[in-house]
């Protein structure tokens, strides 16, 4: 089993011009608040407001360092807005905390609420979140939370926040007289117990909303100031502990604060100490290192490359394949059409087929070696992965279109190959259909392990296509070509793709081989890890055993595709590390045109054309940005150029769906609006790209027919209540999804 553990998360977002403007605006507001307080209020009030502003800015820096700009602004906006709203409703209507009235002690107000109070809500929200993440996950942020893990993090954070309030409320009421309780049950040193329930509820809602809208995708490494950024929230909380221990009122508060706040501080500090000193935490345990990726960029697929080299033969002077070589490639394509299923690979598939004996022999030698499954294959895990793919059905397709394919465009050199291998901006749908023609045979029942399946046969064809692309770009055998390959004159007789590939040129030393081992391994992860990560993001994460079974099945596929075992990941943690390592080392070369944005935009446009419902037509853009992350989305051209209404509906929908799913799951097992909406999007993508009767996939009939039957069975979600299926029919079609009883969604929009 390979172990890939040596990679650090990228550094946090740098300050963009927008960030600088917003921070300057906040700084100006802080200065005005302090100046106005100094002018109109006594020294005690100025000291209190200054303390709140100082805590706000300390936590703002920490949030930006730990959460990145997007996460920091999301938490800031939520805490300020929701904190102010809760306090305003409490002071005017008695909601949440009981009825009370603020005095002038805390300075200038917005409505009935002193401006210092929302600042405190932000600071204490960050403090609670960081400390809860440290205590639960031994990391300063909880990355890619599921519904359950995110709720657990928010719940513990709310408890930490409320423990602070146990001592703060009596002091502010009876010593500072910052507000006056109009009604009290006297349950807590003359204070009301309702206030603590309100603190729990408001803090829980703020942090659940934050994790639903902008969940951290990466945990920063304990370097470049991150360790201090994590320590700041702990110190802020510890300073409150020290204050309450020495000055708490009444005196009983001092003992309560020592335990109620002391335990979180101690546990969080211990977790921070272990996180910030990984070598100490793992003393005596050798740290496993992943493979060196750089040499792998000069390695492609020797078996497939030798096969294609035997077919094409020597190249002419000037970088053009000989006419005989192109004819042999054409014969090989006709022979590969006979690889209809896995069992056919073991038979005499070339018997009676008119072809050059050298072509037949080269393909037979290739198949004899490449069709063997690895000795580590676990048939039970492969079967479980197939079941998962089928159980998720159209959701799997939504993640394929909105996560796997976009992630493929992230690597500049791989994107360039995809660009020149078919001008994908103009032929996006063809690329999508080609991808589906590989994924479905692999993941359908028995695709990899059953002689009657077609996964191995289909992957072996793709493997030779990759090798052919390499040869045409490099004008020769990839095992021998190095340095810069100059473009050659296009040969129109060889076909548009062959001409485009051979006329492009390539720098092997700078770019590595086209479709080299690292890119193949990364592509493998986009179909396995990206799918599982997307399930987690949608709040539909699978059990660990199922995730590892899914990774295992795609590793088997990777073996057939020619991926080296040391570049495979077997757990989600390993996959995340390898995925980020590959993305981090893939850079655009100086002077190299960036073809990624046109590819990403073309994919979004193609999906928009496929969805008939106006409300959903442009949702793939914000959905893709959510699944792949805003940084990757921006690099591939999915930059959010949709209307504010679509963005607003999506963000509000994410929040509401998360909350409704949490409650609905308690009432109806299998209930999930997230699953419903992604199934609806998947239906429109499936029926447009894959099930169109006028454009059947380039697959043998023995594969197409089971595929159509499978898609037909997806029309009913067996895990959802009947009324959810009825609602889904309104958004898709009644009957099966292959056209038998199709009613256009246009009629129901």
N, C-alpha and C positions, 0 to 999 in steps of 0.2 A: 504494500500500500504506500503510495506516495504521500509525502507530508510537505505541505506548502505553508510555511508559517512566518517567513521573514519578509514582512512588508509593513510599512507604516502608512497610516491614512494620510491623504494629502493635507496640506496646511489649510487652515480656514480661509474663507473667502477674503480677498483683499478688498480694501475700501473702494467702492465704485464712486463715480461722481454723484450719483443719487444718494448713496450712503453718506458721503461727506456733507451734502446739502442738508439732509435730514438731521444729522448729528449737530451741524452748526445751528440749525433752527431750534433744536432741543436745547442746545447750550445757551442760545440767546434767550429762550424762554426761562431757563433756570436762573440766568442773571437777572432778568426782569422780576421774577418771583422773589428772589432774595432782596433786590433793591427795594421793591414795594414793601416787603415785610419789614425791612430795616427802617423805612420811612414812617410806616403807619402803626407798627406793633412794638411791644416791649421786647427787651433783650431775651427773655426766656423763649418767647415765640420765635424769634430769629434763630436761636440756637436749635430749637426743635425742627424748624423748616430746613435749616442748613444740614442737620443730621440726615433728614429724609432725602434731600438732594444728593448728599454725598453717597448715601447707600444706593440711590438710584444709579448714579454714574459708575460706581464700583461694579455693580451687578450688570450694568449695560455693557461695560468692557468685557466682563467675564462671559456674558451671553454671546457677544459677537465672536469671542475667541473659541467658545465651545460649540456653539450652534451654527456658526456662519451668519452672514448678513440676513438671509431669508428667515432662518429660524429665530434669530434675535428680534427682528422686527415683528414677526408673528406673535411671539410671546409678549413683547412689549405692548403691542396694540390690544391684544386680548386682555391682558391684566389691567391695563389702564382703563379700557372701556367697560369691561365687566365689573371690575372693582368699583369704579365710580357709580355705575348703575345700581349695584347691590347696595351701596351705602346711601345713595339718593333715595332708593325705595325704602330702605330701613328708616332713614331719618324723617321721611314724609308720610309713610304708610305703615310702618311697623313690620315690613317684610324681613325675612331672613334672620335679623338679629334682635328683634324686639323694637319697641318705639323709643326713640331717643332724640336729643337735639344737640347739635354741635355748638360749642361756645366759640369765643374769639381766640382761644389759646393756640390753636394750630394754624392761625393765619388766614390768608386770602382763600376765598371759596369759589367753586364753580357750582352754581345752584346752591344747595344746602351743604355741600361737602367740601371741606378744606382740600386744596390742591395737593397738600402733602400726603393725603390718604391714598389716592391712586398710585402715587410714586412708591409708597410702602407696599401696596399690593403687588406691584411688579417685582420689587426686590425680594419680598418673602416668597413669591411664587417660584422665582429662579432658585432661591435657596432650598426650598422644599424639594423641587424637582431634582437638583443635582445631588442632594443628600440621599434621597430615595433611590436614585439610580446607583449610587455608590453602594448603598446597603444591600440592594437586591441583586444587582448585576455586576458589581465590582468594576463598573465603568462610570465616568462622569455623566454620560448621556445614555439613554436607552434607545439603541438604534433599531429601526424597522420594527416598531412594536406591533404585535398582534392585538386583537381586541382584548383578550384576557390579560396579556402582559402589560399593555398600556393602561388598562383599568387598575391593575395591581400597583403599578408605579404611581399613578395619580392618587390612589387611595392612601398609600403610605406617605406620599408628599403632603397630602391634606392633613394627615395626623401630625406630621412634623410641624406644619404651619400652625395648627390648632394648639399644640403644646406650647408654642411661643405665646399664644394669646391667653393661655391660662393665667400667666402672671402679668402680662401687659395690660389687660383690660382693667383689673382692679386698680392698678397704679394710675392709669390715665383718667379713671373716673374719680377716684377718691383723693389722689394726691395732686395731679395736674389739673383736674376738673376740666378736661378737654371736651367732654360731652356729659350731658345729664340724662340719665335713664328716666323716662316718664313713667315706666311701669316695670317693676322688678319682682321676681318671685323669691328673691333672696337666697336662691339655691347655691350661690357661689360667692361667699363673703359679701353678701348684699347685692351681687350682680345676678343677672338672669342666665339660666342655663341655655336658653334658646340661642343666645349669641354664639355659643360654641358649635351648636349644630349648624348654624348659618355659616360660620367660618369653614367648617368641613365641606358643606355643600357648594359654596362659591369657589373655594380652592379646587375642589374636585372637578367642577365644571370647567374652570379656566384651563387646567392641565390636561383634561381629556380633550378639550377643543384644540389645544396646542398640538397634541400628539396626532390628532386627526387631520389637521390642516398642514402642519409643517414638521412631520416627525424627522428627527436627525437620521441621516443615512450612514454617517461615519462617526466613529469615536476618535477624538484627536489623540495622538501619541503623547506621552509625557515629556515633551521636548518643546523648545522654542517658546517658552512662556506658558504652555498649556497647564503645567503642574500648578503654577501660581494662580492661573485663572480658575482652577478647580478649588484651590484652597480658599479663595476669596469668599465664596458663599458660606463655607464652613466657619470662617472667621467672623463673618457677619452674624451668623447664628450664635456662635460662641460668645460674641460681645453682648448679645442680649441675655445669654445665660449669666454672664458675670454681673451685668447690671442688676438683674432680678435677684441673684444670690446675695448681693450686698445691700441693695436698696429696695427690695420687694416689699410691698405693703398689701395686706397686713403681713406680719412676720412669718406666718405659716407659708406664705408664697415662696419664701426663700428655700425651704426644704423641698417643696413641690417642684420648683424650677430645677433644683439640683438633680433630681431624678428624671423628671419629665423631659427636660431639655438636655441633660447631661448624657443620657444614654444614646440619643441620636448623634450627638457630637462625637462621642467616643467611637461608636461603630463607624460613622462616616469617615472620621480621621484615620482609623485603622485601614479602611478600604482604600482611602486616598494614598496612604503610605505604601501599601502593597502595589497599587497601580502605578505610582510614580517611580517605583524602584523595582521594575520587573526582574532584574538580575538577582536582587535580594530575595524576592518572593519565590524564585525558582532556583535557589542556591543548590548547587551540586547537580542540577538537572540540565543536561546538554540541550541547547536550543536547536530544534530541527530547522534546517535551512532548505528552502525550496531550490529548484534547479536554476542555474544561471540562464536567464532568458536570451541574452545577447547572442551566444553561439547558435541557438536554435533558429535564429532568423536566417541563417545560411543553410538550413537543412529543410528539405521539402518532403518528398515521398519517394524514396529510391525505387521501390518496386513499381509503382505506377509510372514514374518518370522513365525507367528503363523500358517499360512496355511501349510507351508512346514514342520513345527514341527509336525503337525497332520498327515501329509503324511508319514514322515520317522519314527516317533515313537521314542522310547528310543534307545540309542546307546549301543552297547555291551561294555564290559570291554576291555580296550586296544584301544578304539577309532576307532571302525568300525561300520558302519551302518548294521543293521540286514538285512538278506535276504528278509524278508517280507517288510521292509521299502523300499528297492531298487525296489522291484516289484511294490509297490504302486506309486513310482516316475515314473516308466515306464508306468503304467496305466494313471497317470495324464498327461503325455506327449501325449498319444494317444487321450485323451479327449480334450486337448488344441488344437489339430489339427482341432477340430470341430468349433473353434472360427474363422470362416472364414471372418466375417465382424461384424460391431458393432451391427447390429440388431440381429445377432445370439446370442449375449450375453444375450439378454432379453428373448430369447425363451427357449424352453425345449431342449437344445442342447445335454443333456446327455441321452435323452430317447432312449431306445433300445441299447445303447452302453454297451458292457460287461465290468463291472468294479465293484470293491469293493464298496458297498454303502457308506462306510466311506470316500473313495476317492471322490466320486461324491458329497457328502454333503460338504466336506471341500472346494472343488472348487466352488460349488454353493454359499456358504457363502462368499467366497472371491470375486467372480464376482459381487454379489449383492451390496457389499460396494464399490468396486474399480472402477466400470464402470461409476459411477456418475460423471458428470462434475461439476466443482465448480460453485457456484452461481454468481461468479464475471466474468464468461466467457462473452466475447463480440464477438458475431458471426461475426459481420462486420469486426473486426480486424483480426480474424482468417482467414476469406475469403481473406482479403487483403494480409496476409502473404502467403497463398497458391498461390495467383496470382504472388507474387514476386518470389517465388521459381520457378514457372513454366516459368515466363518471363526470368529469368536468366539462366534457363536450364543447359547446360553443364558447364557454369561458376560456378553454384552452386556445381556441382560435383568436379570441380577443387579445389574449396575452401574446400570441404569436405575432399579430399585426402591430400591436401598440407597445410591445416591449422587446421581443426577440429581434425582429427585423430592424427597428431603430437602433438597438445596441450594436448590431452588425456594422452600421455606418460610422461608428465612433472611431475606429482605427483608420487613419488617413491613407495608409498604403493599401489596406484591404478595400477601402471605399474606392480608391482609384482603379483597382482591378475590376470591381463590380461595375464601375462607370464605363470603362472601355470595353468590357465584355458584353455590352448590350445596350449602351446609351440608355441607362435605366430611367433617366428623366422622361424619356419618351415611351419607354416600355416597362413601366413600373408594374403593371398588372401581370405581365409575362413573368417577371421576377417572382412576384408573390405566388403565382401558380406553380412555378418551378419548385419553390421552397415547399409548398404544400404537397407536391408530388413526391417529395422525399420524406417529409414528416409523417404523413398518413401511413404509408407502407411500413415504416419503422415502428410506429406506435400502435398499429392495429394488432389484434390478437394473433400471436405467433409470428409477428413480423420478423423477429430476429432469430427465434429458436425453432420454429416449425418449418418443416420442408415445404409445406403448402403456403407459408407466408412469403412476402415479397420484399421485406426490408433489406436483407443482405444483398439481394440482386440489384435493388435500386441504388443502394449506397455504393456498390462497386462501379456502377455507371457514373455516378457523381465524382467518384475518386479519379476516374480516367478523364473526366471533363476538366477537373482541376489541373491535372498533369498536362493536358493539351493546351490549356490557357498559358501555363508556364512556358511551354516550348515555343508557342507562337510569340509571346512577348519577348523572350530571350533569344529567339532565333537559334535555338540549339538545346542541348541536354543541360538541365539545371545543375547537374552534378559537376559540370565542367565549366560553365559560363561564369565569369566573374568580371568586375569592373563595369564600365558603362556600355550599354547596348544602344547603338544609334537607331533612330527610326529608319524604316525601309520604305521604299515606294509601295503604295497599296496595290495589291493585285486584285482587280475587280472580279476576275474569274473565280477566285477562291471563296467568294461570299463576303457579305458585309462584316460579320464578326471576325473572320480570319483576317480580313484586311485591316480592321480597326486595331486588332491586337498586335499584328506585326508592324504596323505603322506608328506605334506609340513611342517606343523607346523605354529604357529602364536603366537605373543605376543600382546594380546589385550591392555594391559596397555600402551605399548610403541607405537604400530602401530595403535591403534584404531580398530574398527570393520572393517572387509573387506567390501568395498563398503558402507561406512557410509554416513551419510547425507551430509557432506561437499563435499565428492567426487561425490555424485550424483548431487549436485547443480553445482559443477564445470563442470561435464560432460555436464549438460544441457547448460551451458554457451558456451562450445566449439561448440555446434551446432547452437547457436543463436548469441551470442556476437562475437565469432571468425569469423563467416560468415560476419556479418556487418562490423567488423573491417577490414576484408580482402577486402571488397568492397571499403571501404574508402582508403585503401592502394593502390589499383589498380586505384584510381582516378575515381571510379564509385559509390561513396557514394550515399546513398538514402536520400530522405527528412526525416526530423525528425519524422514525423507522420508515415511514412512507417517503419522506424527502430523500433519505439515503438510498432507498430502492430506486427512486426516479433517477438520481444521479448515476447509480450503478448501470441502469439500462442504457443510458446515453453514453456511458463509458464503453459499454460493449459496442455500441454503434461507432464510437470514436476509434476503437481498435480496428473495426472493419474499414473505416475511412482512412486509416493509416496514421492516427495520432499516437505519439509515444506515450507509454504508460506513466512516465515521470511527469508528464504535463496534464495528468488527470487529477481531479479533485473528488474526494469520496464523502466529504461532509460539507454542510453549508458553510462552516467556518473556513475550511480549506478553499472552497469555491470562491468565497468572498475575497479572500486574500489574493488568490491567483487572478481573479477578475480585475481587482483594483491595480495589481502590479502591472498587468498587461496594458490597461488603460493609461497608467501613469507613464510608461516608457514609450508609448506611441505618440509621436509628435509630428507636426507638419514641418517638412523640410523647408529651408529658406528658398524662396522662389517657386515652391511647388504650389500649383493652383489647388484650392480647397474645393473638392467636388462633393463634400459631405452635405452642405446646405441644400443644393439642388436635389440630392437624393432624398433627404428628409422631407422637404416640402412636396416633392412629387408623391411620396408615400401618403402624406396627409391629404393631398388633393384627391388621390385615388380612393381613399377611404370615404372622403366626403361625398364623392359621386356615388358610392355604393349604398349609402344610407338614405333611405327615402324620407324618413321622418324629419321635418325641419328642425324640431327641437333637439334631436340627437345628432344632426348631420356633422356639426363641427366639434362635438365632444371628444373625438379622438385626439384633438390637439392638447387640451388640458389633461386628458387622461394619460397620454403619452408622457407629458412633462412630469406628471406625478409619479409614474412608474419608473422612468429612467433617471429622474432627477433634473433640475433646471439647468445644471452645468452641461450635462451631456446633451440635453434637448437644444440648448442654444448653439452648441457646436455643430449639430446636424441640421440646423435650420428650423427646428420646431420651436420658434421663438415666441409663441403666444399671440400671433397676429390674427386673433379672432376678436369678435366684438366683446365689449365689457359685459354685455348681458350674458353671453355664453360663459365667460370666466366666472362671473358672479353666480350664475346658476350652478356651475360645477362645484365651486367652493362651498356654497351653501348646501348643495346636495350632499357633498362629502360629509359635512358636519351632521346634517340631519340623518343621513343613512347610517352613520356610525352609532348615533344615539338610538335610533329606532331599532337597529339590528340588535343592540345590546338588550333592549327591553323585549323585543319580539322573540328573541331566541329563548327567553324564559317561558314564553307562552306557547310557542309552536316550534317543536324540534325541527331543525332544518330550515327555519325561516331566515331569509337573508335578502334584503333589498339590493345589497351589493351584488349578490349572485344574479338576481333577476336582471338588473340593468346591464351587467356585462354579458349575460346570455342574449339579451335583446340586440346589443351591438354585434355580438358574434353571429347572430342569425343573419343580419343584413350583410355582413362581410362574407359569410359562408355562401349564401345564395348568389351573391354577385360574382365573387371570384372563383368559387370552386364548383358550384352546383348548376351553373348555367348550361342548359342542354345544348345550346348552340356552340359552346366552346368547351367540350369535354377535356379533362386533364389528359396529359400524354402518359397514360398508364394502361397496362393491359386490362382487358375486360374482366379477367378473373380478380383484379384488384379494384377496379371501378365499381363493380356491382356490390361487393361487401361494403365498400366505402359509402355508397349511396344508402344502403340499408342501415348502416351505423348512423349516418346523419339523420335519417328519417326517425330513428328511435330517440334522437335528442329533442324532438318536438315536445316531449313531456318530461318535466323535471320531477322525478320520483321522490326527491328529497324535500319538495316544497308542498305547502298546503294547496288544496284544490283552487282556492280563490286566487292564489298567486299565479297558478298556471292559467287561469282564466284571464287575468290581467296581462300575462305574457302573450296570450293569443291575440289580445287587442292590439298589442304593439308589434306583433310579427305576422302570423297567419294561423288560421285554423287548419288542423290536419297535419300531415307530415311536412318536413322542410325540404323536400326534394322536388316540389312542383306538382305533386299529385292533386292536392286540394289547396292550391295557393290562392290566397286573396291578397292582393297587393296592399301593403301597409299604407299606400297613398289614400286608399278608401277609408281608412280608419283614423288618419291623422287629424 
